[in-house]
């Protein structure tokens, strides 16, 4: 995939906010929470990362999940059903409450460490050495495996599923209107940012054949720092809220019917292209998607970042080795 190939490039930290980070930094570390905001809850404003991080650590029950769990308990069911329900509730809790994840990008070596803060596990990926190390921080055990005999994480899979059979071809006019607004400066968890709001509407009209008329709207609020986006040899975990991906998915969804060949019409602010593809590190990204349905349902997705720190070589090296007191997992 083009995104995987892109992420295999090494791009150093382009800039740093004031005050200057650790002298001679070799790694960037930050915590991230990504979650869905379901009604009746409302998205928190930017600048509340500390409180949201603590709530995610505690996995505060969502009122919607509480009602579902109560209904399931009242309905009864066998052991397998209760187990499946418990697993589903766990996934929904993660989706709605967020899962605190710590990323450490060793950008001078192209390595990535991902820590699951709640599970107390960590995964170290060294693509250039074809090595993946998994640490169980609670049990002080580790596993290490080589990826040389399997597809490299930095090589896209050349195989692809067979295309769906073409239906009756159709045409349509797909009109996209984008508007960008400046929200001004804001300091988030000690990092200086600039806020940007992007509103986009997509409308399909004059549809024939396999095309369908419809509309959807996306509102995106981003607070972007002066820190360059960290990249490494190993692909970074794909953030579903990446603005560039969002635009691609939204336009694809509007014309995803087999055989549909829309004609694009675009009206956008001059800064819209830059807003969709920010080159700097985002501290807060809120996306509200108005789905194309009669009910006019919407979905809010939020990514918050904080605890940003630069590490020197000694600090980074200590995080990318197997600790001496760890033993191999059996």
N, C-alpha and C positions, 0 to 999 in steps of 0.2 A: 504494500500500500504506500501511497505517496507520503502519508504522514509518518509512517515508520521509517522510511528512507530519510526523511527530513530530520527526524530525531536522532539519526545516527551520526550527525555532524557534531563537532565540538565547537560551541560558541561560548566564549568566556563571558564573565560578568561585564557588562558594558559600562555601567555607571553605578555610583553608590550615593545614597542620601547623606546629608550632613546630620550629625558628625560622621567623620570617616570611620569605616569598620575596622576590624582587627588588622594590624599591619601585616602586609604580605598574606592576604587570605588565599586559601586554596579550596575552600568549600563553603557552600551556603546551606544553612539549615532553617527549616520553618515547620510550623504545625499547620494543619489544614483540616477544616470541617466542611463537608459537602452534604447537603440534606434537602429534602423536599419540605416545603411549608404548606401544610394542608389546613383548610378551613376547619374550625373558626380561627385558627392561629393566624397571626399576621407576621410578615417578615420583620426582623429586628433592624433598626437603623445601623448604618456603618458606625464603627467605633465601640461596639459592644462585644468584641471578640473574647475578652477575658471571662465575662459572664457566660457567654454561649459555650465556651470551651469547658468550663466547669460543669455546666448542665449536660453536655455531651458525655463527659467522663462518668457522670452518675446515671446516664441513660434515662433521664426523667421520663416516666410513662406519658405517652400521648393520650389525650382524652378519647380519641377515636379508637385507639388500640384497646384501651380499657373497656370500652363498650363491647368491642368484638370478643375479647377474652371472656367477659362476663356472659355473653350470649352462648359462647362455645361451652363454658362450664355448665350452664343451665341445661343445655341440650344433651350433655353427656357424650357418649361415644366410646369406642374401644381404645386400647392402648396405642395402636398404630395411628389412629386419628388424632389422639391427644399429642403424640410425638410430632406429627406433621404440623399440627396447629402451633405447637410451641416453636418449631423451627421457622414457620411463617411469621409468627409474631416477632421473633428475633430479627429477621430480615427487615420487617416493617419498622421496628424500633430503630435499626441502623439508618434506614432511609429517612425516617421522620426526625430523629434526634441527632443524627450525624455520628460519624465514627472518627474520633480524633486520630489523625495519622501524622507522623513526623517524617519528613523527607530530608535527607542529607545528600547534597549533590557535590561530589568531589570533582569539581569541574576541570581541574588540571590533570586528572587521570582518567576522567570519563567513567567514574563509578557512581553507583546509586545505592543508598541504604534507605529502606522503608521500615519504619517501626509502627506496629499496631500497639498503641498506648494502652488500650484496655486489655487485650489478650497477652500483653507482655512478650511479644515475639518480634523478631526483626529479620529482614531478608537483605542480604548484601549481594549485589550483582556486579561482577567484574567481566564485562563483555569481552574486553581485549584478552583476558586470560581464560575465557570460556568457563567461568566458575560462578556457581551460585552457592552461597552459604546461608543457611537458615539457623537462627539462634532462638532457643527457648530461654528467655531471660529469667523466668521464674524457676525453672528446673536446672538451669545452668548446663544445658546440653546443646549440641549442635549437629547438623548434618551438612555435608559438603558434596556437591556433585558437579560433574563436568558436562558441558553442553556441546562438546565437540562432535559427538555422534548424533546429535539432533539438530534440528533447524536452529540456526543462530537467531537470537532475539533481534539482531540487527539486519536480518535478511527477510524480506517479505516473501510470503509463500506464493510461489508462482502459479499454483493451481487455483482455479476459481470454479464455482458451481456453474452448471450449464444455464444459459439464459432462459428465462421463461418464454414460452411460445408467444409470438406476437398476436395481439388481438386486432380487431378492426382499427386501423389507424385513425387518429383524431387530431384536431388542431384546437388551439385556444390562445387567447391573449392573456399573458401573465404579467400583471402590472405590479411593480415593487416601488414603494415610496418610503424613503428613509430620511429621518431628521435627527440631527445631533444637537444636544444642548450642553453647555458648560456648567457644571455644578460647583465649581470653585475648589479651593484647597481644603484639605482635612488631614489631620494627623491621626493615624490609626495604629494603635499599639506601638507608638514611638516612631513610626515611619511616616514621612511626609508623602501625601498623595494628592492627586488632582481628580476630581469627580467628573464623569461624563455620562450623560443619559442618551440612549439611542432608541428611537421609536421607529419600528418598521411595520408596514402593512403589506400584505401580499394578496392580490385578488385575481382570480381566474374568471374570465368572461368569454362570451361567444364560443362556448365549448361545443365541439362536435365529436362524434365517434366515441373513442375510449376516454376522452377528456371529460372533465366535470367542472362546472362552475363552483366556486367556493371562495372562502376568504379566511385569513388568519392574521393575527397581529402579535408582534413580539416587542416587549419593552425591556430594555437592558440598562442596568445601572452599574457602572464600574468605577472603582476608585483605584487609580493606577499610580504606582510608585515610580521613582527614578532608578530603580534597580533593573538591570537588564535581565531578560528571561534566561534562567539557567538551562543549559543543555548538556548532554553527555553522549558517550558512545551508546550506552544502553538506552532504549526508549523509555522516556518518562511515562509514568502512568497516564493514560489518556483521560483528560478531564472532560466529561460530557458537556460542561458548560463553556468550553472553548468557543469564543465568539465566531471565529472563522468556521468551525464545524457546525455551529448553530445555523449560520446562514445557509450552508450547503444542505443541511438536513431539512430546513424549512422549505427551501426552494424545491428540493427533491420530493418532499411530501406533497406539495401542491401539484406536482405533475408526475406522480409515481405510477399512474395507471399504464399498463403495458400498451405500447403503440402511440401514446400521447406525445405530440410534438408541439409544445407551446412556443409562441413567439414572445420574446422578452421585451418588456418596456420598463425602463428604470428612471426614477427621479430621485436624486439623492443630493444631500449636502456634499460639498467638496471634501469634508473631513470624514464622510461615512466609511470609506474604504479603510482608513486608518483606524477608526473606532472598532471595526469588525476584526481587525488583526493587530491588536496592540503589541508593540515590540517590548514593552516593559512589564514587570512583575505586577500582577493584580492582587491587591489586598482584600478587595470585596467585590463580588460579582453577583448581582441579583437579576434573574431572568424571569419574566412573567410572560407565559405563552397563552394567548387566547386561542383555544382550539376551534377548528372549523366545524361547529356543531350548532344545532338549533338551541341547545341549552346554554351556549356561550360560556362553557366551562373554561377555567383557567388553571394553570399549574405554575407554581412558583418554585424555582430551584435557586439555592443559595450556596455560594462557596466563600468561606471566610478564611483568612490566613493571619497568622501572628507568630509571636515568639521568634522573630527573624534574627538570626545570628550568623556572623562570619567566623569561620574556624581557621586557625593557622595549621601548619603541617603536622605538628605534634598532636593537636586535638583531633584532626581528621584521621591520622594514621591509627589512633587508638580505637576509633569507631569502625574501622574497616578490616580488623583482624579478628580471629577467634580468641576470646579472652583466655588467658593461661589456666584459669581455674574451671573452664568448661570441659566436659567430657563428651565423647561421641554418643549420640542417641542410639539406643538398641532397637 
